Amino acid sequence: MVSSTGNRINYNYIRVRRRRRKMPRYLKLILAFVGGYLLFCFFVGGYQIWQLKGEISQYNQQKEELLMEQQELQNELAALQEPEMIEKIARESLGMVKPGEILIIPAIPGENLSKPKDVKIEDLRD
């Protein structure tokens, strides 16, 4: 570009001085405190999230264990409702007999007669 006097103006060498307004010191301090507080809150929130994720994983593991136990108990309940199992429990633990059968309990004279034994679920499955 050529000026009105015929000289070329080089804009690279012309520096326009802009006045930068200085930020007051108290404003810098306030911004520093606010920034520090926000950073602190960020880290505290992250720590709380980390703790909650740990608790969630513990509860999920506990849930899996309880679901397995529930399945085992349902299987045991289904096994105890079978007629053969009911008969076995009635005969062994309650000393019951079918009509027409005679219950023979071996006993030694002078000693107390034994009671029918308690039946455990593990023994019944054998």
Residue, then its C-alpha position, 0 to 999 in steps of 0.5 A: m500500500v502506498s501512502s499519500t506522500g508516495n512512501r510505502i508503509n510496511y505494517n510489519y514494523i509499525r507496532v500499535r501499542r495497546r495499553r494492557r490494563k493491569m489486574p488489581r492484586y486483590l482480584k488475582l488473590i480472589l481468583a487464586f482462592v476460587g481456583g484452589y477451592l474448585l480444584f480441592c472440590f474436584f479431588v474430594g469428589g473424585y475420591q468419593i466416587w472412587q470409594l462408592k465404586g469400591e462399595i458397589s463392587q463389594y455389594n455386587q460380589q455379595k449379591e452373586e454369593l446370595l444368588m448362588e445360596q438362593q439357588e442351592l436352597q431352591n434345589e434343596l427345597a425341590a429335592l425335599q418335596e419329592p415323595e421318596m425323600i418325604e418317605k425316607i425322612a419320615r422313616e429315618s427321623l420320625g420312626m414311622v412305618k407303612p401300614g402292615e409293617i412292624l418296626i423293629i428297634p434293636a435294644i440292649p436290656g438295661e439301657n435306655l432305648s435309642k430315639p430315632k436318629d436325626v436325618k441331615i439333608e446331606d445324608l438323604r441325597d446319598 
